[in-house]
Amino acid sequence: MDNQYKKFQKQAELLKVLSHPVRLCIVKGLLEKERCNVSYMQHCLELPQSSISSHLQKLRSADIVACERKGLEVTYWIADERVKSMLDILFPHEEE
């Protein structure tokens, strides 16, 4: 172990952004659905659009999700492949 903890700053930021339950739920949902818009998330999470948009902005700022605008609709997807591996560990797939 060394005292150069600053080299872990990016990883710590990733974990910090994912540590909120709503953001974790959004990311898990995006991994399952691959792409979706805020209206779909709002319907599933039963949260105000403004709240979901705020969480998505934090996820975008951390480069966890990316988006594409077509007219008024914005579609989101997971942009950081490390997130899939992390969620596979946190939420092991259940046999159906």
N, CA, C and O atoms as a Tinker XYZ file with bonds, in Angstrom:
   384  protein
     1  N      0.858000   -1.179000    0.000000    73     2
     2  CA     0.000000    0.000000    0.000000    64     1     3
     3  C      0.900000    1.235000    0.000000    63     2     4     5
     4  O      1.912000    1.290000    0.698000    81     3
     5  N      0.501000    2.223000   -0.802000    73     3     6
     6  CA     1.280000    3.454000   -0.809000    64     5     7
     7  C      0.392000    4.629000   -0.442000    63     6     8     9
     8  O     -0.823000    4.481000   -0.308000    81     7
     9  N      0.988000    5.778000   -0.283000    73     7    10
    10  CA     0.215000    6.954000    0.127000    64     9    11
    11  C     -0.179000    7.838000   -1.062000    63    10    12    13
    12  O     -0.490000    9.015000   -0.883000    81    11
    13  N     -0.167000    7.280000   -2.253000    73    11    14
    14  CA    -0.519000    8.049000   -3.441000    64    13    15
    15  C     -1.998000    7.864000   -3.794000    63    14    16    17
    16  O     -2.347000    7.454000   -4.901000    81    15
    17  N     -2.833000    8.173000   -2.842000    73    15    18
    18  CA    -4.267000    7.960000   -3.002000    64    17    19
    19  C     -4.886000    8.845000   -4.073000    63    18    20    21
    20  O     -5.983000    8.547000   -4.545000    81    19
    21  N     -4.225000    9.916000   -4.470000    73    19    22
    22  CA    -4.788000   10.811000   -5.487000    64    21    23
    23  C     -4.949000   10.130000   -6.841000    63    22    24    25
    24  O     -5.761000   10.565000   -7.658000    81    23
    25  N     -4.190000    9.071000   -7.089000    73    23    26
    26  CA    -4.328000    8.377000   -8.370000    64    25    27
    27  C     -5.648000    7.610000   -8.463000    63    26    28    29
    28  O     -6.001000    7.115000   -9.533000    81    27
    29  N     -6.372000    7.509000   -7.362000    73    27    30
    30  CA    -7.656000    6.818000   -7.332000    64    29    31
    31  C     -8.838000    7.784000   -7.442000    63    30    32    33
    32  O     -9.984000    7.382000   -7.239000    81    31
    33  N     -8.570000    9.039000   -7.757000    73    31    34
    34  CA    -9.611000   10.064000   -7.779000    64    33    35
    35  C    -10.735000    9.734000   -8.767000    63    34    36    37
    36  O    -11.909000    9.854000   -8.414000    81    35
    37  N    -10.404000    9.323000   -9.986000    73    35    38
    38  CA   -11.439000    9.035000  -10.989000    64    37    39
    39  C    -12.324000    7.870000  -10.563000    63    38    40    41
    40  O    -13.542000    7.921000  -10.735000    81    39
    41  N    -11.723000    6.827000  -10.010000    73    39    42
    42  CA   -12.497000    5.674000   -9.559000    64    41    43
    43  C    -13.403000    6.056000   -8.385000    63    42    44    45
    44  O    -14.546000    5.607000   -8.299000    81    43
    45  N    -12.878000    6.887000   -7.489000    73    43    46
    46  CA   -13.679000    7.323000   -6.344000    64    45    47
    47  C    -14.869000    8.159000   -6.803000    63    46    48    49
    48  O    -15.964000    8.032000   -6.255000    81    47
    49  N    -14.662000    9.014000   -7.804000    73    47    50
    50  CA   -15.759000    9.824000   -8.330000    64    49    51
    51  C    -16.833000    8.944000   -8.975000    63    50    52    53
    52  O    -18.028000    9.193000   -8.812000    81    51
    53  N    -16.406000    7.929000   -9.697000    73    51    54
    54  CA   -17.352000    6.992000  -10.311000    64    53    55
    55  C    -18.211000    6.333000   -9.233000    63    54    56    57
    56  O    -19.433000    6.258000   -9.363000    81    55
    57  N    -17.570000    5.862000   -8.182000    73    55    58
    58  CA   -18.309000    5.217000   -7.090000    64    57    59
    59  C    -19.231000    6.202000   -6.385000    63    58    60    61
    60  O    -20.340000    5.844000   -5.991000    81    59
    61  N    -18.779000    7.435000   -6.226000    73    59    62
    62  CA   -19.591000    8.445000   -5.547000    64    61    63
    63  C    -20.864000    8.742000   -6.340000    63    62    64    65
    64  O    -21.950000    8.843000   -5.769000    81    63
    65  N    -20.725000    8.880000   -7.646000    73    63    66
    66  CA   -21.903000    9.166000   -8.482000    64    65    67
    67  C    -22.874000    7.990000   -8.455000    63    66    68    69
    68  O    -24.087000    8.189000   -8.399000    81    67
    69  N    -22.351000    6.774000   -8.495000    73    67    70
    70  CA   -23.216000    5.585000   -8.493000    64    69    71
    71  C    -23.816000    5.270000   -7.125000    63    70    72    73
    72  O    -24.721000    4.442000   -7.023000    81    71
    73  N    -23.326000    5.916000   -6.085000    73    71    74
    74  CA   -23.759000    5.550000   -4.733000    64    73    75
    75  C    -25.181000    6.005000   -4.372000    63    74    76    77
    76  O    -25.708000    5.587000   -3.342000    81    75
    77  N    -25.802000    6.838000   -5.185000    73    75    78
    78  CA   -27.175000    7.268000   -4.901000    64    77    79
    79  C    -28.143000    6.202000   -5.420000    63    78    80    81
    80  O    -27.988000    5.735000   -6.548000    81    79
    81  N    -29.138000    5.808000   -4.618000    73    79    82
    82  CA   -30.059000    4.740000   -5.021000    64    81    83
    83  C    -30.804000    5.007000   -6.333000    63    82    84    85
    84  O    -30.998000    4.085000   -7.126000    81    83
    85  N    -31.219000    6.240000   -6.571000    73    83    86
    86  CA   -31.946000    6.541000   -7.805000    64    85    87
    87  C    -31.014000    6.419000   -9.008000    63    86    88    89
    88  O    -31.397000    5.862000  -10.037000    81    87
    89  N    -29.802000    6.933000   -8.882000    73    87    90
    90  CA   -28.859000    6.826000  -10.001000    64    89    91
    91  C    -28.486000    5.375000  -10.263000    63    90    92    93
    92  O    -28.343000    4.966000  -11.415000    81    91
    93  N    -28.330000    4.607000   -9.214000    73    91    94
    94  CA   -28.032000    3.187000   -9.371000    64    93    95
    95  C    -29.192000    2.481000  -10.081000    63    94    96    97
    96  O    -28.971000    1.616000  -10.928000    81    95
    97  N    -30.401000    2.845000   -9.740000    73    95    98
    98  CA   -31.589000    2.278000  -10.377000    64    97    99
    99  C    -31.663000    2.682000  -11.853000    63    98   100   101
   100  O    -31.994000    1.856000  -12.704000    81    99
   101  N    -31.361000    3.930000  -12.158000    73    99   102
   102  CA   -31.358000    4.399000  -13.548000    64   101   103
   103  C    -30.336000    3.617000  -14.357000    63   102   104   105
   104  O    -30.635000    3.152000  -15.457000    81   103
   105  N    -29.133000    3.469000  -13.819000    73   103   106
   106  CA   -28.074000    2.756000  -14.531000    64   105   107
   107  C    -28.449000    1.295000  -14.738000    63   106   108   109
   108  O    -28.245000    0.748000  -15.821000    81   107
   109  N    -28.993000    0.666000  -13.712000    73   107   110
   110  CA   -29.407000   -0.735000  -13.828000    64   109   111
   111  C    -30.492000   -0.874000  -14.900000    63   110   112   113
   112  O    -30.457000   -1.802000  -15.708000    81   111
   113  N    -31.444000    0.043000  -14.903000    73   111   114
   114  CA   -32.507000    0.023000  -15.904000    64   113   115
   115  C    -31.983000    0.235000  -17.314000    63   114   116   117
   116  O    -32.442000   -0.416000  -18.253000    81   115
   117  N    -31.022000    1.144000  -17.469000    73   115   118
   118  CA   -30.433000    1.375000  -18.791000    64   117   119
   119  C    -29.657000    0.158000  -19.278000    63   118   120   121
   120  O    -29.655000   -0.141000  -20.472000    81   119
   121  N    -29.005000   -0.535000  -18.371000    73   119   122
   122  CA   -28.294000   -1.751000  -18.770000    64   121   123
   123  C    -29.270000   -2.823000  -19.241000    63   122   124   125
   124  O    -28.984000   -3.558000  -20.186000    81   123
   125  N    -30.415000   -2.912000  -18.584000    73   123   126
   126  CA   -31.410000   -3.920000  -18.953000    64   125   127
   127  C    -32.118000   -3.556000  -20.254000    63   126   128   129
   128  O    -32.359000   -4.428000  -21.089000    81   127
   129  N    -32.449000   -2.293000  -20.434000    73   127   130
   130  CA   -33.225000   -1.853000  -21.612000    64   129   131
   131  C    -32.327000   -1.407000  -22.755000    63   130   132   133
   132  O    -32.776000   -1.355000  -23.900000    81   131
   133  N    -31.086000   -1.089000  -22.478000    73   131   134
   134  CA   -30.068000   -0.600000  -23.414000    64   133   135
   135  C    -30.200000    0.888000  -23.713000    63   134   136   137
   136  O    -29.214000    1.617000  -23.604000    81   135
   137  N    -31.379000    1.361000  -24.085000    73   135   138
   138  CA   -31.619000    2.783000  -24.365000    64   137   139
   139  C    -33.032000    3.143000  -23.936000    63   138   140   141
   140  O    -33.964000    2.357000  -24.106000    81   139
   141  N    -33.182000    4.332000  -23.380000    73   139   142
   142  CA   -34.535000    4.828000  -23.118000    64   141   143
   143  C    -34.502000    6.329000  -22.853000    63   142   144   145
   144  O    -33.439000    6.932000  -22.708000    81   143
   145  N    -35.701000    6.915000  -22.795000    73   143   146
   146  CA   -35.810000    8.354000  -22.589000    64   145   147
   147  C    -36.315000    8.660000  -21.179000    63   146   148   149
   148  O    -36.676000    7.754000  -20.428000    81   147
   149  N    -36.333000    9.928000  -20.838000    73   147   150
   150  CA   -36.721000   10.354000  -19.494000    64   149   151
   151  C    -38.177000   10.004000  -19.199000    63   150   152   153
   152  O    -38.505000    9.636000  -18.071000    81   151
   153  N    -39.051000   10.112000  -20.194000    73   151   154
   154  CA   -40.472000    9.788000  -19.976000    64   153   155
   155  C    -40.636000    8.341000  -19.534000    63   154   156   157
   156  O    -41.421000    8.050000  -18.631000    81   155
   157  N    -39.906000    7.442000  -20.162000    73   155   158
   158  CA   -39.963000    6.027000  -19.774000    64   157   159
   159  C    -39.457000    5.861000  -18.342000    63   158   160   161
   160  O    -40.074000    5.161000  -17.539000    81   159
   161  N    -38.337000    6.502000  -18.028000    73   159   162
   162  CA   -37.778000    6.402000  -16.677000    64   161   163
   163  C    -38.748000    6.975000  -15.644000    63   162   164   165
   164  O    -38.922000    6.414000  -14.562000    81   163
   165  N    -39.372000    8.091000  -15.989000    73   163   166
   166  CA   -40.328000    8.729000  -15.089000    64   165   167
   167  C    -41.492000    7.795000  -14.793000    63   166   168   169
   168  O    -41.938000    7.694000  -13.650000    81   167
   169  N    -41.976000    7.124000  -15.806000    73   167   170
   170  CA   -43.083000    6.182000  -15.632000    64   169   171
   171  C    -42.660000    5.015000  -14.731000    63   170   172   173
   172  O    -43.407000    4.611000  -13.839000    81   171
   173  N    -41.466000    4.481000  -14.969000    73   171   174
   174  CA   -40.987000    3.329000  -14.196000    64   173   175
   175  C    -40.652000    3.691000  -12.753000    63   174   176   177
   176  O    -40.992000    2.953000  -11.829000    81   175
   177  N    -39.987000    4.823000  -12.562000    73   175   178
   178  CA   -39.520000    5.194000  -11.229000    64   177   179
   179  C    -40.553000    5.959000  -10.412000    63   178   180   181
   180  O    -40.438000    6.066000   -9.191000    81   179
   181  N    -41.567000    6.493000  -11.102000    73   179   182
   182  CA   -42.599000    7.293000  -10.443000    64   181   183
   183  C    -41.991000    8.463000   -9.664000    63   182   184   185
   184  O    -42.335000    8.726000   -8.512000    81   183
   185  N    -41.068000    9.153000  -10.351000    73   183   186
   186  CA   -40.416000   10.341000   -9.807000    64   185   187
   187  C    -40.649000   11.498000  -10.769000    63   186   188   189
   188  O    -40.909000   11.277000  -11.952000    81   187
   189  N    -40.557000   12.732000  -10.271000    73   187   190
   190  CA   -40.727000   13.879000  -11.173000    64   189   191
   191  C    -39.636000   13.909000  -12.251000    63   190   192   193
   192  O    -38.500000   13.493000  -12.023000    81   191
   193  N    -40.010000   14.403000  -13.408000    73   191   194
   194  CA   -39.070000   14.502000  -14.523000    64   193   195
   195  C    -37.846000   15.318000  -14.137000    63   194   196   197
   196  O    -36.729000   14.986000  -14.536000    81   195
   197  N    -38.041000   16.375000  -13.371000    73   195   198
   198  CA   -36.922000   17.231000  -12.970000    64   197   199
   199  C    -35.910000   16.479000  -12.104000    63   198   200   201
   200  O    -34.704000   16.702000  -12.210000    81   199
   201  N    -36.402000   15.602000  -11.262000    73   199   202
   202  CA   -35.521000   14.807000  -10.413000    64   201   203
   203  C    -34.697000   13.824000  -11.250000    63   202   204   205
   204  O    -33.490000   13.689000  -11.050000    81   203
   205  N    -35.352000   13.151000  -12.174000    73   203   206
   206  CA   -34.654000   12.198000  -13.038000    64   205   207
   207  C    -33.629000   12.925000  -13.904000    63   206   208   209
   208  O    -32.511000   12.440000  -14.077000    81   207
   209  N    -33.999000   14.075000  -14.444000    73   207   210
   210  CA   -33.076000   14.851000  -15.265000    64   209   211
   211  C    -31.848000   15.286000  -14.466000    63   210   212   213
   212  O    -30.733000   15.288000  -14.989000    81   211
   213  N    -32.047000   15.646000  -13.229000    73   211   214
   214  CA   -30.931000   16.034000  -12.362000    64   213   215
   215  C    -29.969000   14.867000  -12.152000    63   214   216   217
   216  O    -28.752000   15.036000  -12.228000    81   215
   217  N    -30.516000   13.695000  -11.891000    73   215   218
   218  CA   -29.671000   12.504000  -11.709000    64   217   219
   219  C    -28.958000   12.145000  -13.011000    63   218   220   221
   220  O    -27.786000   11.769000  -12.994000    81   219
   221  N    -29.657000   12.260000  -14.134000    73   219   222
   222  CA   -29.033000   11.971000  -15.423000    64   221   223
   223  C    -27.895000   12.942000  -15.717000    63   222   224   225
   224  O    -26.880000   12.550000  -16.293000    81   223
   225  N    -28.054000   14.193000  -15.330000    73   223   226
   226  CA   -26.995000   15.172000  -15.540000    64   225   227
   227  C    -25.732000   14.782000  -14.770000    63   226   228   229
   228  O    -24.622000   14.922000  -15.284000    81   227
   229  N    -25.901000   14.297000  -13.546000    73   227   230
   230  CA   -24.748000   13.856000  -12.763000    64   229   231
   231  C    -24.093000   12.634000  -13.404000    63   230   232   233
   232  O    -22.867000   12.520000  -13.429000    81   231
   233  N    -24.911000   11.729000  -13.916000    73   231   234
   234  CA   -24.376000   10.550000  -14.597000    64   233   235
   235  C    -23.663000   10.941000  -15.893000    63   234   236   237
   236  O    -22.643000   10.347000  -16.241000    81   235
   237  N    -24.186000   11.925000  -16.599000    73   235   238
   238  CA   -23.531000   12.406000  -17.824000    64   237   239
   239  C    -22.225000   13.111000  -17.494000    63   238   240   241
   240  O    -21.230000   12.925000  -18.194000    81   239
   241  N    -22.214000   13.908000  -16.454000    73   239   242
   242  CA   -21.004000   14.628000  -16.061000    64   241   243
   243  C    -19.870000   13.676000  -15.709000    63   242   244   245
   244  O    -18.697000   13.993000  -15.908000    81   243
   245  N    -20.226000   12.510000  -15.187000    73   243   246
   246  CA   -19.227000   11.501000  -14.837000    64   245   247
   247  C    -18.934000   10.564000  -16.007000    63   246   248   249
   248  O    -18.196000    9.592000  -15.850000    81   247
   249  N    -19.503000   10.846000  -17.170000    73   247   250
   250  CA   -19.331000   10.022000  -18.376000    64   249   251
   251  C    -19.806000    8.582000  -18.191000    63   250   252   253
   252  O    -19.290000    7.662000  -18.826000    81   251
   253  N    -20.783000    8.399000  -17.323000    73   251   254
   254  CA   -21.371000    7.069000  -17.112000    64   253   255
   255  C    -22.434000    6.804000  -18.155000    63   254   256   257
   256  O    -22.541000    5.691000  -18.669000    81   255
   257  N    -23.230000    7.834000  -18.476000    73   255   258
   258  CA   -24.229000    7.706000  -19.534000    64   257   259
   259  C    -23.951000    8.730000  -20.624000    63   258   260   261
   260  O    -23.304000    9.752000  -20.392000    81   259
   261  N    -24.449000    8.436000  -21.805000    73   259   262
   262  CA   -24.391000    9.356000  -22.936000    64   261   263
   263  C    -25.813000    9.516000  -23.456000    63   262   264   265
   264  O    -26.709000    8.755000  -23.089000    81   263
   265  N    -26.010000   10.508000  -24.308000    73   263   266
   266  CA   -27.360000   10.727000  -24.832000    64   265   267
   267  C    -27.312000   11.217000  -26.258000    63   266   268   269
   268  O    -26.284000   11.667000  -26.765000    81   267
   269  N    -28.476000   11.109000  -26.888000    73   267   270
   270  CA   -28.654000   11.572000  -28.262000    64   269   271
   271  C    -30.023000   12.231000  -28.352000    63   270   272   273
   272  O    -31.021000   11.676000  -27.892000    81   271
   273  N    -30.063000   13.408000  -28.943000    73   271   274
   274  CA   -31.322000   14.143000  -29.096000    64   273   275
   275  C    -31.853000   13.971000  -30.513000    63   274   276   277
   276  O    -31.129000   14.141000  -31.494000    81   275
   277  N    -33.136000   13.628000  -30.592000    73   275   278
   278  CA   -33.854000   13.602000  -31.877000    64   277   279
   279  C    -35.113000   14.420000  -31.676000    63   278   280   281
   280  O    -36.091000   13.942000  -31.101000    81   279
   281  N    -35.085000   15.652000  -32.150000    73   279   282
   282  CA   -36.209000   16.551000  -31.916000    64   281   283
   283  C    -36.290000   16.887000  -30.434000    63   282   284   285
   284  O    -35.326000   17.377000  -29.846000    81   283
   285  N    -37.443000   16.621000  -29.837000    73   283   286
   286  CA   -37.625000   16.887000  -28.414000    64   285   287
   287  C    -37.229000   15.711000  -27.530000    63   286   288   289
   288  O    -37.097000   15.857000  -26.315000    81   287
   289  N    -37.041000   14.549000  -28.141000    73   287   290
   290  CA   -36.741000   13.344000  -27.361000    64   289   291
   291  C    -35.236000   13.145000  -27.202000    63   290   292   293
   292  O    -34.472000   13.254000  -28.160000    81   291
   293  N    -34.833000   12.851000  -25.964000    73   291   294
   294  CA   -33.433000   12.559000  -25.668000    64   293   295
   295  C    -33.358000   11.115000  -25.187000    63   294   296   297
   296  O    -34.035000   10.732000  -24.233000    81   295
   297  N    -32.534000   10.323000  -25.855000    73   295   298
   298  CA   -32.369000    8.922000  -25.500000    64   297   299
   299  C    -31.033000    8.740000  -24.804000    63   298   300   301
   300  O    -30.012000    9.271000  -25.241000    81   299
   301  N    -31.053000    7.978000  -23.712000    73   299   302
   302  CA   -29.853000    7.750000  -22.894000    64   301   303
   303  C    -29.414000    6.295000  -22.974000    63   302   304   305
   304  O    -30.233000    5.404000  -23.201000    81   303
   305  N    -28.111000    6.057000  -22.786000    73   303   306
   306  CA   -27.553000    4.717000  -22.723000    64   305   307
   307  C    -26.282000    4.759000  -21.882000    63   306   308   309
   308  O    -25.751000    5.832000  -21.594000    81   307
   309  N    -25.804000    3.582000  -21.491000    73   307   310
   310  CA   -24.580000    3.478000  -20.694000    64   309   311
   311  C    -23.377000    3.698000  -21.603000    63   310   312   313
   312  O    -23.252000    3.055000  -22.645000    81   311
   313  N    -22.498000    4.606000  -21.206000    73   311   314
   314  CA   -21.319000    4.936000  -21.999000    64   313   315
   315  C    -20.030000    4.364000  -21.407000    63   314   316   317
   316  O    -19.006000    4.313000  -22.088000    81   315
   317  N    -20.075000    3.940000  -20.159000    73   315   318
   318  CA   -18.873000    3.434000  -19.485000    64   317   319
   319  C    -19.025000    1.935000  -19.254000    63   318   320   321
   320  O    -19.846000    1.500000  -18.446000    81   319
   321  N    -18.232000    1.158000  -19.965000    73   319   322
   322  CA   -18.335000   -0.300000  -19.892000    64   321   323
   323  C    -18.017000   -0.856000  -18.503000    63   322   324   325
   324  O    -18.468000   -1.948000  -18.158000    81   323
   325  N    -17.249000   -0.120000  -17.707000    73   323   326
   326  CA   -16.923000   -0.599000  -16.354000    64   325   327
   327  C    -18.175000   -0.735000  -15.491000    63   326   328   329
   328  O    -18.230000   -1.555000  -14.575000    81   327
   329  N    -19.181000    0.087000  -15.802000    73   327   330
   330  CA   -20.408000    0.086000  -15.013000    64   329   331
   331  C    -21.121000   -1.258000  -15.123000    63   330   332   333
   332  O    -21.670000   -1.748000  -14.136000    81   331
   333  N    -21.119000   -1.853000  -16.303000    73   331   334
   334  CA   -21.767000   -3.158000  -16.475000    64   333   335
   335  C    -21.106000   -4.193000  -15.575000    63   334   336   337
   336  O    -21.799000   -4.964000  -14.911000    81   335
   337  N    -19.803000   -4.222000  -15.543000    73   335   338
   338  CA   -19.087000   -5.176000  -14.683000    64   337   339
   339  C    -19.406000   -4.937000  -13.218000    63   338   340   341
   340  O    -19.585000   -5.883000  -12.451000    81   339
   341  N    -19.476000   -3.677000  -12.835000    73   339   342
   342  CA   -19.778000   -3.353000  -11.438000    64   341   343
   343  C    -21.181000   -3.820000  -11.061000    63   342   344   345
   344  O    -21.383000   -4.391000   -9.989000    81   343
   345  N    -22.149000   -3.576000  -11.946000    73   343   346
   346  CA   -23.517000   -3.970000  -11.634000    64   345   347
   347  C    -23.711000   -5.475000  -11.696000    63   346   348   349
   348  O    -24.571000   -6.014000  -10.999000    81   347
   349  N    -22.930000   -6.160000  -12.514000    73   347   350
   350  CA   -22.985000   -7.627000  -12.521000    64   349   351
   351  C    -22.584000   -8.180000  -11.158000    63   350   352   353
   352  O    -23.115000   -9.198000  -10.713000    81   351
   353  N    -21.656000   -7.514000  -10.507000    73   351   354
   354  CA   -21.230000   -7.936000   -9.169000    64   353   355
   355  C    -22.284000   -7.569000   -8.128000    63   354   356   357
   356  O    -22.598000   -8.373000   -7.249000    81   355
   357  N    -22.830000   -6.355000   -8.224000    73   355   358
   358  CA   -23.819000   -5.894000   -7.242000    64   357   359
   359  C    -25.165000   -6.608000   -7.372000    63   358   360   361
   360  O    -25.847000   -6.857000   -6.378000    81   359
   361  N    -25.536000   -6.933000   -8.618000    73   359   362
   362  CA   -26.827000   -7.557000   -8.887000    64   361   363
   363  C    -26.625000   -8.792000   -9.754000    63   362   364   365
   364  O    -26.896000   -8.753000  -10.954000    81   363
   365  N    -26.153000   -9.887000   -9.166000    73   363   366
   366  CA   -25.931000  -11.101000   -9.974000    64   365   367
   367  C    -27.234000  -11.512000  -10.677000    63   366   368   369
   368  O    -28.325000  -11.400000  -10.120000    81   367
   369  N    -27.082000  -11.983000  -11.904000    73   367   370
   370  CA   -28.270000  -12.398000  -12.671000    64   369   371
   371  C    -28.920000  -13.592000  -11.979000    63   370   372   373
   372  O    -28.255000  -14.540000  -11.563000    81   371
   373  N    -30.233000  -13.509000  -11.872000    73   371   374
   374  CA   -31.001000  -14.602000  -11.280000    64   373   375
   375  C    -31.458000  -15.527000  -12.395000    63   374   376   377
   376  O    -31.810000  -15.085000  -13.489000    81   375
   377  N    -31.446000  -16.795000  -12.101000    73   375   378
   378  CA   -31.949000  -17.769000  -13.069000    64   377   379
   379  C    -33.459000  -17.630000  -13.153000    63   378   380   381
   380  O    -34.144000  -17.512000  -12.137000    81   379
   381  N    -33.964000  -17.646000  -14.374000    73   379   382
   382  CA   -35.432000  -17.534000  -14.545000    64   381   383
   383  C    -36.030000  -18.877000  -14.776000    63   382   384
   384  O    -37.245000  -18.991000  -14.942000    81   383
